């Protein structure tokens, strides 16, 4: 079964290590806006949303670098 990234935004601290790692690995630049994963914060509630963008190859580098467990490896059902 292929890899899947499970997202738990309530655990996200907003460090953006996932985005920086993704962009460095796939785009050869430390540029979160070029990553296949994006983290957006809500300044009023101090919560974050995490989006896996189209084109992600599920290499799981973001899962491995996440310090809080907001990104976890799963297996897709199909």
HELIX and SHEET records of a PDB file:
HELIX    1   1 UNK A    9  UNK A   11  5                                   3    
HELIX    2   2 UNK A   17  UNK A   27  1                                  11    
HELIX    3   3 UNK A   32  UNK A   34  5                                   3    
HELIX    4   4 UNK A   61  UNK A   65  1                                   5    
SHEET    1   A 2 UNK A   3  UNK A   7  0                                        
SHEET    2   A 2 UNK A  71  UNK A  75 -1                                        
SHEET    1   B 2 UNK A  37  UNK A  42  0                                        
SHEET    2   B 2 UNK A  47  UNK A  52 -1                                        
END                                                                             
